[in-house]
Amino acid sequence: MVTYRATLDVTSDLVSWLENQIATRRDEADGSWRALTPWDQAIVLLVFLAKGDTFAELGAHFGIGTETARRYVNEGIDALAPLAPTLTEAIDASGESRRLLLDGTLIPLWRCDTLATETNPDPLYNAKHREHGMNVQALTDTSGELVFLGEARAGSTHDVTAARLDGIVAAVSDADVETTGDSGYQGAGGTVRTPVKRPKGKGHNGWEKLANTALARLRAPVERAFAALKRWRVLDTVRISPNRVTALLQAIFVIHRKRSSLARA
Protein backbone atom coordinates (compact mmCIF):
# COMPACT_ATOMS: atom_id res chain seq x y z
CA MET A 1 0.00 0.00 0.00
CA VAL A 2 1.34 3.44 -0.97
CA THR A 3 1.36 6.26 1.60
CA TYR A 4 1.23 9.97 0.82
CA ARG A 5 1.27 13.36 2.50
CA ALA A 6 -1.96 15.31 2.78
CA THR A 7 -3.23 18.53 4.35
CA LEU A 8 -6.19 18.87 6.72
CA ASP A 9 -8.27 22.03 6.67
CA VAL A 10 -8.09 22.52 10.45
CA THR A 11 -6.12 24.86 12.69
CA SER A 12 -3.38 23.83 15.09
CA ASP A 13 -5.53 25.29 17.89
CA LEU A 14 -8.24 22.75 17.13
CA VAL A 15 -5.73 19.90 17.08
CA SER A 16 -4.26 21.09 20.39
CA TRP A 17 -7.70 21.15 21.99
CA LEU A 18 -8.45 17.69 20.65
CA GLU A 19 -5.04 16.48 21.87
CA ASN A 20 -5.96 17.60 25.40
CA GLN A 21 -9.29 15.78 25.28
CA ILE A 22 -7.60 12.57 24.16
CA ALA A 23 -4.84 12.89 26.78
CA THR A 24 -7.49 13.29 29.48
CA ARG A 25 -9.30 10.22 28.17
CA ARG A 26 -6.07 8.23 28.27
CA ASP A 27 -5.40 9.27 31.87
CA GLU A 28 -8.89 8.15 32.86
CA ALA A 29 -8.36 4.78 31.16
CA ASP A 30 -5.59 2.28 31.87
CA GLY A 31 -2.78 4.72 31.04
CA SER A 32 -0.88 2.04 29.11
CA TRP A 33 1.79 2.84 26.55
CA ARG A 34 0.56 3.89 23.11
CA ALA A 35 2.30 3.79 19.75
CA LEU A 36 1.22 7.36 18.97
CA THR A 37 1.22 10.56 21.00
CA PRO A 38 -2.11 12.26 21.82
CA TRP A 39 -1.32 14.82 19.09
CA ASP A 40 -0.83 12.09 16.48
CA GLN A 41 -3.94 10.30 17.69
CA ALA A 42 -5.88 13.53 17.22
CA ILE A 43 -4.60 13.68 13.62
CA VAL A 44 -5.67 10.05 13.06
CA LEU A 45 -9.17 10.89 14.23
CA LEU A 46 -9.39 14.04 12.10
CA VAL A 47 -8.18 12.20 8.99
CA PHE A 48 -10.80 9.50 9.60
CA LEU A 49 -13.57 12.09 9.94
CA ALA A 50 -12.48 14.53 7.23
CA LYS A 51 -11.29 12.08 4.59
CA GLY A 52 -13.38 9.01 5.32
CA ASP A 53 -10.32 6.73 5.12
CA THR A 54 -10.74 3.09 6.12
CA PHE A 55 -8.97 1.78 9.21
CA ALA A 56 -6.60 -0.16 6.96
CA GLU A 57 -5.67 3.05 5.11
CA LEU A 58 -5.20 4.91 8.39
CA GLY A 59 -3.00 2.14 9.74
CA ALA A 60 -0.80 2.10 6.65
CA HIS A 61 -0.41 5.90 6.63
CA PHE A 62 0.46 6.21 10.32
CA GLY A 63 2.51 3.03 10.65
CA ILE A 64 0.12 1.22 12.99
CA GLY A 65 -2.07 -1.86 12.68
CA THR A 66 -5.63 -1.77 11.36
CA GLU A 67 -7.11 -2.73 14.74
CA THR A 68 -4.92 -0.15 16.49
CA ALA A 69 -6.24 2.52 14.13
CA ARG A 70 -9.80 1.40 14.89
CA ARG A 71 -9.12 1.53 18.63
CA TYR A 72 -7.56 5.00 18.44
CA VAL A 73 -10.49 6.38 16.44
CA ASN A 74 -13.07 4.87 18.80
CA GLU A 75 -11.19 6.23 21.82
CA GLY A 76 -11.20 9.72 20.30
CA ILE A 77 -14.91 9.49 19.48
CA ASP A 78 -15.70 8.33 23.03
CA ALA A 79 -13.71 11.24 24.45
CA LEU A 80 -15.75 13.79 22.50
CA ALA A 81 -19.30 12.41 22.33
CA PRO A 82 -20.20 13.16 26.00
CA LEU A 83 -19.35 16.84 25.40
CA ALA A 84 -22.26 17.30 22.98
CA PRO A 85 -25.01 19.69 24.16
CA THR A 86 -28.03 18.20 25.89
CA LEU A 87 -31.63 18.84 24.93
CA THR A 88 -31.98 21.19 27.91
CA GLU A 89 -29.04 23.23 26.66
CA ALA A 90 -30.63 23.32 23.21
CA ILE A 91 -33.86 24.72 24.64
CA ASP A 92 -31.84 27.44 26.37
CA ALA A 93 -30.25 28.28 23.01
CA SER A 94 -33.64 29.42 21.72
CA GLY A 95 -33.00 32.68 23.58
CA GLU A 96 -35.59 35.43 23.85
CA SER A 97 -37.18 34.52 20.52
CA ARG A 98 -38.21 31.09 21.90
CA ARG A 99 -37.93 29.67 18.40
CA LEU A 100 -36.08 26.64 17.02
CA LEU A 101 -35.98 24.73 13.75
CA LEU A 102 -36.37 20.94 13.52
CA ASP A 103 -35.29 18.61 10.73
CA GLY A 104 -34.06 15.08 10.12
CA THR A 105 -31.66 13.47 7.69
CA LEU A 106 -30.51 10.03 6.63
CA ILE A 107 -26.89 9.07 7.23
CA PRO A 108 -26.06 6.39 4.59
CA LEU A 109 -24.66 3.09 5.86
CA TRP A 110 -22.45 0.62 4.08
CA ARG A 111 -24.66 -2.40 3.34
CA CYS A 112 -24.52 -4.72 6.30
CA ASP A 113 -26.54 -7.44 7.98
CA THR A 114 -29.60 -5.60 9.18
CA LEU A 115 -31.25 -6.00 12.56
CA ALA A 116 -34.49 -7.68 11.52
CA THR A 117 -37.56 -7.46 13.74
CA GLU A 118 -40.89 -9.29 13.70
CA THR A 119 -42.58 -6.32 12.03
CA ASN A 120 -39.76 -5.14 9.75
CA PRO A 121 -37.28 -7.50 8.06
CA ASP A 122 -34.99 -4.63 7.06
CA PRO A 123 -35.36 -1.69 9.52
CA LEU A 124 -32.22 0.11 8.31
CA TYR A 125 -33.70 0.56 4.83
CA ASN A 126 -35.26 3.96 4.09
CA ALA A 127 -37.87 3.65 1.35
CA LYS A 128 -37.91 7.38 0.61
CA HIS A 129 -34.17 7.54 -0.12
CA ARG A 130 -33.99 3.93 -1.32
CA GLU A 131 -30.89 3.14 0.70
CA HIS A 132 -29.79 1.86 4.09
CA GLY A 133 -28.94 4.35 6.78
CA MET A 134 -29.67 5.93 10.13
CA ASN A 135 -32.25 8.64 10.80
CA VAL A 136 -30.96 11.50 12.96
CA GLN A 137 -32.91 14.52 14.20
CA ALA A 138 -31.47 17.99 14.68
CA LEU A 139 -32.50 21.25 16.30
CA THR A 140 -31.02 24.54 15.16
CA ASP A 141 -31.52 28.16 16.11
CA THR A 142 -33.25 30.46 13.60
CA SER A 143 -29.94 31.19 11.85
CA GLY A 144 -29.30 27.50 11.19
CA GLU A 145 -26.67 26.99 13.90
CA LEU A 146 -26.86 23.42 15.18
CA VAL A 147 -27.80 23.20 18.87
CA PHE A 148 -28.83 19.56 19.33
CA LEU A 149 -28.48 16.16 17.67
CA GLY A 150 -30.71 13.27 18.59
CA GLU A 151 -29.94 9.57 18.65
CA ALA A 152 -29.21 7.84 15.34
CA ARG A 153 -32.11 5.47 14.70
CA ALA A 154 -32.88 2.84 12.05
CA GLY A 155 -33.46 4.42 8.64
CA SER A 156 -37.07 3.21 8.44
CA THR A 157 -38.00 5.36 11.46
CA HIS A 158 -40.28 8.27 10.53
CA ASP A 159 -39.12 11.77 11.45
CA VAL A 160 -42.00 12.50 13.81
CA THR A 161 -41.48 9.16 15.59
CA ALA A 162 -37.75 9.81 15.97
CA ALA A 163 -38.39 13.32 17.31
CA ARG A 164 -40.80 11.94 19.90
CA LEU A 165 -38.41 9.19 20.95
CA ASP A 166 -35.62 11.75 21.36
CA GLY A 167 -37.91 13.75 23.66
CA ILE A 168 -37.77 16.77 21.35
CA VAL A 169 -41.52 17.23 20.90
CA ALA A 170 -42.21 17.03 24.64
CA ALA A 171 -39.25 19.25 25.57
CA VAL A 172 -40.03 22.14 23.20
CA SER A 173 -43.72 21.98 24.08
CA ASP A 174 -43.10 21.99 27.83
CA ALA A 175 -40.73 24.95 27.42
CA ASP A 176 -43.19 26.76 25.11
CA VAL A 177 -40.58 27.02 22.35
CA GLU A 178 -42.14 27.39 18.91
CA THR A 179 -40.43 24.81 16.68
CA THR A 180 -40.77 24.78 12.90
CA GLY A 181 -40.61 21.51 11.00
CA ASP A 182 -41.56 20.18 7.57
CA SER A 183 -44.47 17.92 6.65
CA GLY A 184 -42.64 14.93 8.13
CA TYR A 185 -43.67 16.20 11.58
CA GLN A 186 -47.38 16.61 10.90
CA GLY A 187 -49.32 15.33 13.87
CA ALA A 188 -46.51 16.02 16.34
CA GLY A 189 -48.67 18.47 18.26
CA GLY A 190 -47.51 20.76 21.04
CA THR A 191 -45.55 23.78 19.83
CA VAL A 192 -44.27 22.07 16.65
CA ARG A 193 -45.46 24.03 13.62
CA THR A 194 -45.77 22.22 10.27
CA PRO A 195 -47.16 23.05 6.80
CA VAL A 196 -50.89 22.91 6.26
CA LYS A 197 -51.79 19.44 5.08
CA ARG A 198 -53.42 19.25 1.66
CA PRO A 199 -57.00 17.97 1.87
CA LYS A 200 -57.49 14.60 0.24
CA GLY A 201 -58.39 15.04 -3.42
CA LYS A 202 -58.04 18.82 -3.24
CA GLY A 203 -55.36 21.46 -3.57
CA HIS A 204 -54.38 24.19 -1.14
CA ASN A 205 -56.36 27.40 -1.18
CA GLY A 206 -54.73 30.83 -1.36
CA TRP A 207 -54.04 31.43 2.31
CA GLU A 208 -52.79 27.87 2.81
CA LYS A 209 -50.24 28.35 0.01
CA LEU A 210 -49.10 31.63 1.56
CA ALA A 211 -48.82 30.07 5.01
CA ASN A 212 -46.77 27.13 3.71
CA THR A 213 -44.49 29.43 1.72
CA ALA A 214 -43.86 31.58 4.81
CA LEU A 215 -43.13 28.48 6.88
CA ALA A 216 -40.71 27.18 4.26
CA ARG A 217 -38.79 30.48 4.40
CA LEU A 218 -38.58 30.25 8.18
CA ARG A 219 -37.16 26.73 8.17
CA ALA A 220 -34.76 27.17 5.23
CA PRO A 221 -31.69 27.87 7.46
CA VAL A 222 -31.93 24.40 9.04
CA GLU A 223 -30.42 22.92 5.88
CA ARG A 224 -27.13 24.69 6.71
CA ALA A 225 -26.70 22.57 9.83
CA PHE A 226 -26.71 19.27 7.96
CA ALA A 227 -24.62 20.75 5.16
CA ALA A 228 -21.95 21.68 7.73
CA LEU A 229 -21.99 18.19 9.28
CA LYS A 230 -21.81 16.43 5.94
CA ARG A 231 -18.62 18.24 4.97
CA TRP A 232 -17.00 15.51 7.06
CA ARG A 233 -16.62 12.83 4.40
CA VAL A 234 -16.87 9.92 6.82
CA LEU A 235 -20.62 10.59 6.66
CA ASP A 236 -20.75 10.04 2.89
CA THR A 237 -21.21 6.34 3.64
CA VAL A 238 -20.61 5.23 7.22
CA ARG A 239 -18.71 1.95 7.47
CA ILE A 240 -18.81 1.41 11.23
CA SER A 241 -21.39 -0.45 13.29
CA PRO A 242 -24.85 1.16 13.35
CA ASN A 243 -24.55 1.09 17.14
CA ARG A 244 -21.63 3.55 16.92
CA VAL A 245 -23.26 6.13 14.62
CA THR A 246 -24.77 8.20 17.45
CA ALA A 247 -21.38 8.63 19.12
CA LEU A 248 -19.76 9.39 15.75
CA LEU A 249 -22.26 12.14 15.01
CA GLN A 250 -21.94 13.62 18.49
CA ALA A 251 -18.14 13.71 18.16
CA ILE A 252 -18.39 15.51 14.80
CA PHE A 253 -20.90 17.92 16.35
CA VAL A 254 -18.51 18.72 19.19
CA ILE A 255 -15.61 19.32 16.80
CA HIS A 256 -17.82 21.50 14.60
CA ARG A 257 -18.84 23.65 17.57
CA LYS A 258 -15.25 24.00 18.78
CA ARG A 259 -14.05 24.86 15.30
CA SER A 260 -16.72 27.56 15.01
CA SER A 261 -15.90 29.04 18.42
CA LEU A 262 -12.18 29.18 17.58
CA ALA A 263 -12.96 30.91 14.29
CA ARG A 264 -15.01 33.57 16.12
CA ALA A 265 -12.32 34.13 18.78
N, C-alpha and C positions, 0 to 999 in steps of 0.2 A: 504494500500500500504506500502511495506517495504522499508525503506531507508537504505543507506549504505555509507561508506566512499570510496572515490576513489582518485586517483592521476592524475593530469594533467601534461603532458610533456611540460611545459612552465616555464620560469624563473620568479622570483619575479619582475625583472626589467620590463619585458613585462607587467605584471599585473599592476605595478605601473604606467606605461605609459598609459595603457588603463584606469585606474582609473582616471587619470587627464583629459583624453578626455571626459569621462562620466561626471565628475564633471563640466567641462566647459559647456557641453551640458545642464546640469541641471540648471546652472546659467542663461543660455540664455533662458531657458523655464520659466515656472511659478514659479520655486523655491519652490514648495510645499513639504511638508514632505513626505519622502519615508520610506518604511518598511526596506529597506536594504541600507547600506552605498555604496558609489561609488565603493569601493574595492569589496564588495560582489556582486554588480551588474556586475562588470567586470568578476568575476568568473562564474556567471550565464551565461553570454554571451559565455565565453570560453567553458563551459561544453556543451552548446547547439551546438556550432560549431564543437567541437572536438569529442563529443560522439554521436551527433545526437538525443539526448533525446527529447521526446515530451514536450510540455508546461505543461501537467499534471504531468509528471515525474519530471520536474524541480521544479514545485510548491511544490510537495510533499517533495522533497529533501531539499529545502531551506525554507520550512515553510511559503510559500506564496500561493495565489490563482493562478489558471491556467491563468486567464486573466491578473493578475499582472505580471506573468512570461512572458507572451506574450508581454506586454507593455515594460517591462525592456529590453527584447531582441531587440525589434524594436527600442527602444531609443538608444541602443548601436550601432546597425547597422547604424542608421541615423547619429550618431556622427562620424562614421568612413568613410562611403562611399564617402563624399565629398573630402576626403584627397587622393583619388586614383589619380595616374598620368593622365594627359590629353594626348591627341594624340600628341600635340605639344611637350610635354616633352618626349614622346616616340621616336619621330623623332630625338630629340637631343641626345637620348641615343645610337643612331647608331654610334656616335663617328666618328673618322677619316675613318673608314672602309666603312661607308655609306651603311651598310648591316643590314637587319633585317630578321627574320623568321616569317611566318604567318601560323596559323593553327586554326581550329575550333573544338569544341567538343560539345557533347550533354549532358546536365545536366538532369538526369531522374527526372520526376515529379510523385508524387503520383497521381493516376488516379482521375481526377476531371472533372466537367462539362467544356467542352471545349468552346472556343470562336468561334463559327461557323461563317463563312462568306458566301457570295453568291457563291464564287468560290471554297471554301474548307470547307466541313462540319466538319472537325476535324484537324484544323491547328497545334495543338500541337503534332500530331502524326508524328514520323519520320519513314518513310518506310524502310530506310536503317538499322536502329537499331531495328525496330519493337517495338518501345515503345514511350510513351509520354515524352516530355521533352522540354528543351529550348536550342536553338543554341547560343553559345557564341564564339566570335572570339578573338584571342589573338595575340599579337606581342611580340617576344622575341629578345634579342640580339643573336649574333652567338654562345654564350655559353649556351643558353637555359634559361637565366634569364628573367623572365617575366617583360615587361616594359609597357604593355597596355592591358586592357580588354575592349571589346566592350559591347554594350547593349545586354542583353539576349532577344532573339527573338523566336517566335514560332518554334517548332522543325521541321516543314516542310520547313522552310526557307533554301535555298541552301547556301553553304558557300560563293560563290562569290557574291551572292545577299546581304548577311549579311555584308560582308566586304565593299561593296559599300555603303550600307545604313549607316554604321558606319563612313564613310568618310575615311577609311583606304587607299583604292586604290588611291583616288585623292590626299591624303596627302603625301603618299610616292612617288608618281609620281611627284608632284609639287616640292618636296624637293630633287628629284633625288637620292632617297635611293633605292638601289636594294633589293627587297624583294622576298624571296623564299617561294613558296607554293606548295601544292600537286596538283593533277589533278582536285580537286574540284574547283580550281580557274582558270581553263583554260578559256580564253576569257576575263580575267580581263583587260588586256592591261596595258599600262603605264610601270612602272618599275617592275611589278610583274612577276617573272620568274616561269614557271611551266614545268612539264615533257612534252616531245614531244608526241603529241597525235598519237595513232596508226591509220594508215589509214584504212578505212573501208574494211573489208575482207582481210586485209594483216597484217603481223607482222612487228615489228620494224627491221630496218636494223642494221648493226654493230655499226655505229657511234651513231645512236639514242639510242641503248641500253647502250652504254658507257656514253652518255650525261645524260640519266635518272638515271643511277647508281650514277654518280657524284653528281647529284642534290639531290638524296635521302640521300647521306652521309652529304651533307651540311645542310639539314633540320632536320636531326635526333635529334639534341639537343632540338628541340622545344617540343618534347614529355615530357621532364623533367618538363616543366612549368606546364602542366596539371597534371602530376603525383604529383607534390608538392601541388597543390590546392586540389586535390582529397584525400589527406591524412586527410582532415577535413571531418569527416564522415557524417556531415549534408548533404553533396552533394551526398551521396550514393543514396538517393531518397528524393528529396526536398518535404516537406509537407506544405509549405507556399504558399500563393497566387502567381501565375505566375508574377503578377505585382511587386512583391517584390524581385524577383530573381536577377535582376540587382544590386540592393543595397546590397543584401546578398553577391554576388560575389565580389563586390568592397570592402566590409568590410573585407572579408577574404584576399583579395589581399593586403590591407593595413597592416593587421596584419602579413601576410607573409613577406612583405618587412621590417617591423619593427623588426620582429624576426631575419631576416637575418642580418640586420645592427647591432643589439645587439650582435649577435654571432661573427661578424667580429671585434667588438670593443675590 
